[in-house]
Amino acid sequence: MRAVWKGAVTFGLVNVPVKLYSATEDHDVSLHQVHAEDGGRIRYQRVCEIDGEVVAYQDIDKAYDDGERTVIITDQDLKALPAERSREIEVVEFVPTEQIDPIMFDKSYYLEPDSASSKAYVLLRKTLESTDKTAIVQMALRQKTRLAALRVHGDVLMVQTLLWSDEVRTAEFKSLNEEVKISAKELDLSKQLVESLVTDFEPEQYVDEYQEELRTLIKAKLEEGDALDTAKTFGEQPKEEEGGEVIDLMEALRQSIAAKRGTGGAKSAGDADADADADADADEASAPKKPAAKKQPAKKPAAKSTRKKAAS
């Protein structure tokens, strides 16, 4: 890996020299555009609209146009900004880890110690681990001021850049304003379905099926050309079914649980009882209600005898 930034994590008077590395990479197959008729490569060129000349990348600057005037912003101008010159990842506060909503996470970077001694680095890592806290930091990276979360990942410190609060949209859907009644039995069956799928998360067992199929397609096209039989390569594709809203939610939940059990073994006694309760609940809900029986007047208790038993 190649470091993309060098600086130091600072909190209080503590200074931790670090190198920054991108923690993720793109695994997608790289495709380019061609002319469909003859396969000729389509290339984009940077052409000046004034003289019509193709401009080399190193001769291109940025500019801002307010509608009346244009100002050119050179790379030297950008490098002169105080924030861009900063080589610090400044810790501004420590917060409980659970307070950071995952929707705010953007890009992830690893931090490597960049000094003769890694004591300060290890101290910061152990402090975050023992307190279950995440450091909120600010830094300048790639011509932007970044807000980021500094946390522990295994034995490594990492920063995850965060979106600014105004970059996260508010979810406002009228359909969620409608009152929906969920019965206790529906919730119970839904929980059973969740429990039947509970396991430990192992990300390495998941693969990008689209990219694998794309590589298969490319290999087959290289071998067979345009005569490729996609049905032979991938199998017959099922016809698309029109989606519909589930009307009988209870039945859908029961069938989902039953299908899961069919692959996981016999039902437990508790599961069988839950099914019986669910069936009874559904039957009770669907059965016509009988008119309430008229109350009968309560019988008066028999009077206690006050006659004394005769002596024998």
N, C-alpha and C positions, 0 to 999 in steps of 0.2 A: 504493500500500500504506500501511497505517496501522501505526505502531509500537505494539507491545503491551507494551513494557517499555523502560525507560531505565536505564543504569547504567554500569559500567566493568569491563573485563577487567583483573585484577591478577595479576602474577606478579613476585615479588620486590618491588622498590620501583617497578616500572614500572606505570603506570596508563594504560589505553586506553579513553577514553570511547566508548560505543557505544549504538546503538539496536537493538532486537530486532524482527524482522519474521517472521511465519509464512512459511515457504518453500513450503508446499503449500496446495492448496485442493481442495475437493470439487467434482467435475463431475457428480455424479449428479442425475438429474431429481428434483425435489421433488414427492412425492405426499402427499396427506392422506387420512384415513379418512372414509367416508360410510356412511350407512344404505343397505344394498343394495336395500331395497324401494323407497325413494323418492328416493335420492340426497341426503338431508339431511346436512349437515356434522356430523361427530362432533367435539366439542370437550371437552377435559379442563379441569376446574376444580379449584382448590385450596380444598377445603372443610374447615373446622374440625370435628372429630368431637365437640366439646363443645357448641357452639352452632349448628352446622349452617350457619354463614354462610360465604360465599365470601370468601377472604382475598386482598387485593392482594399482588403479588409483593414490594413494598417493605416490607410488614409481616411478612414471613416471616423467622425466624431458624433457626439450626441447634440441635440438642440431642443430648445423649448420655444413653442410658438403660442403667444397669447391672443392670436387672431389679428394683431396689427404688426407686431414686431417679432423677430426671431433672434434668440441669443444662442450662440454655440457654446457647449460645455465640453471642454477637452478632458482627457484622462488626467492631465496634470491638475486641472481645476478640481476634479473629484478627489484626487489624492491629497489635496491641500486641506480638505475638510477636517476639522479636529476629530470628529468621530471616526473617520476612516483611518487616521493616523494612530488611533488607540490600539494598543496590543494587549488589552486587559479583558478578561472575563470577570466582570465585577459582580460579586454576590450582593444583592440588595436586600434580601430577606430569606428566611427559612420558613417553609410552610408545611403543614401535614400533607403527606403524599396524596391522600384521598381527595384533597380539595382541588386538585388539578383535573379538569374534565378532559378525557382523552380526545375530544373533538378538537382541542386546541393544538395537538401535536402536529408538527410539520416534518422537518428532516432530522435525522439522527446522526450524531458524530461521536467517535471514540476520542478519549483524551489519553495521551501517553506522557509519562513523566519525561521532562526534558532538562534534567539536571544531574549532577554527579550523585546526589542522594535523593532517593524517592520517599524519604521519611514524611515530609509535609503532605505529599500525595496520599500516602497510605493513611496518615492521620485523618485527613479529610474524608476519605472513603469509609474508615471505621466509624467516624463520628456520625456520618449520614446513616450508616447501617444501624448503629445502636440507638439512634433517636427516632428512626423511621420518619425522617424529614427529607424534603427535597429543597434544594437551593434554587431560588429564582434569580437569574443572572441577566445582565445586559452586556452586549458585545457588538462590535462592528464586524460584519462579514460580507464580503462580496458587494460592497457599496450599499449596504443597508444596515441600519441599526436593528439588532435582533433582540427580542425577548426570548429567553430560553429556560428550560428546566435542567438543572445539573443533578444527576442521580447516579446510583450505583447499578452496574450491570455485571453480575458475576464478580470478578476481581478488578474490573475496569470502571473508571469514572467515565460518564458520557454526558453530553449535552443534547437535548432535543429542542430545536427551535420551536417557538410557539407562535401561533397566529395572534395578531393583536385583537383585542376584544371587538373592535368594529369590523373585523374581517369574518366574524362568525355570524351568520344570519340567524334571525329569530324565526323559529318554526311556528307559523300561525296558520292553522287549517280549520276552516269552519266545521268540518265533519267531526272534529274532536270536541266541539262544544256541545254536541248532542249527548244526552244522558243515556248510558247503556247499562242495562241491568245484567249482572253476572251472578248466576246462582252459585250457592256453596258447592253443589255437586259438580258443576262445570269446572269450577276452580280446582276442585279436588282431582278430577280426572286429568286436567291440564298439568297439574303438579306431578301426577303419576307418569305421564308421558315424558315430562322433563327428566324425572328420576331414572326412567328406563334408558335415557341417552347420556347420563352423566358418566364422565370418564376423565382421565388426566389429559391435559392438552399436550400433544406432541407435534409441533409444527412440521417436523421433518417427514411425517407420514402423508402430508398433503402435497400435491403437485399441481402445477399450472397445466391443466388438461388442454387448454386452447393452444398453448405454445408447443406442447408435445405433438398435438395433431397437426399443427402447422409444419413442424419439422418432418413429420411423416409424409405430409402432402408434398413438400419440397423434394424429399428423397424420391418419392414415387414419380413426380414430374420429371426429375432428372433422368430417371431410368426409362420411363414410358412416354414422355413427351405429352402432347395434347391428346393422345389416345387414352389417357388415364381414365380408368373406370372407378369413379369415386365410391360407388356402391360396393365394388369388390374390395376396395382399399379400406373403407370405414364401415361397411355393412349398410343394410337398408335403413334409411332414416325413418323414424316413426312419424306418422302424420300429426301435424299440430292440432291439438284439441282446443276448442274454445274454452277459455276459463269461465268459471261460474262461481257465484258466491255460495258458500256452504250454508245450507238452510238448517239441517239437523246437526247442530254443533256437537251435541252429546254423542250421537252415533259416530260422527267423524272421529271424535276423541277415542271412543271405545275401539273402533276399528284400527286406529293408529297404534294403540297399546297392544291390541291382539296381534297385529302384524309384527311388532317388535318382539313380542314374546315368542312368536313362531320361529324367530331366528335365535332366540336366547334361551330356549328350554322351557320346562313346564312351569305352570303358575305356582306361586307360593300360596299358602293358605290365606294369608292376608290379601293377596291379589284377588283370589277367588271371592273372598268376602266383599271386597270393594266392588267387584263386578256385580255381585248379587245386589248390593245396596244401590248401585247405579241403575240396574235393571228395574228394581222395585221403585226407585224414584221416578224413572221415566214412565213406567206403567201407571204409577199413581197420578202423574201429571197428565197422561193422555186418557185415562179412564173417565167416563162420565160420572159426575158427582151424584150420589144418591141424596134424595131429600132427607133432611134431618128428622129423626124419629121424635114423635111427641113425647114430652116428659110425662111419666106416670107419677101420680101423687105418692109420696113416700108413705110406707106403712108405719102405723104407730107401733112403738114397741109394746110388747105384751106387759100388762101390769104385773108387778111382782106380788107374789102371794105373801100375805102378812100372817097367814094362819100358822100357828106353831105346830110342829110335828108332835103327834101324840106319843106320850111315853109308853114304852113297851112294857 
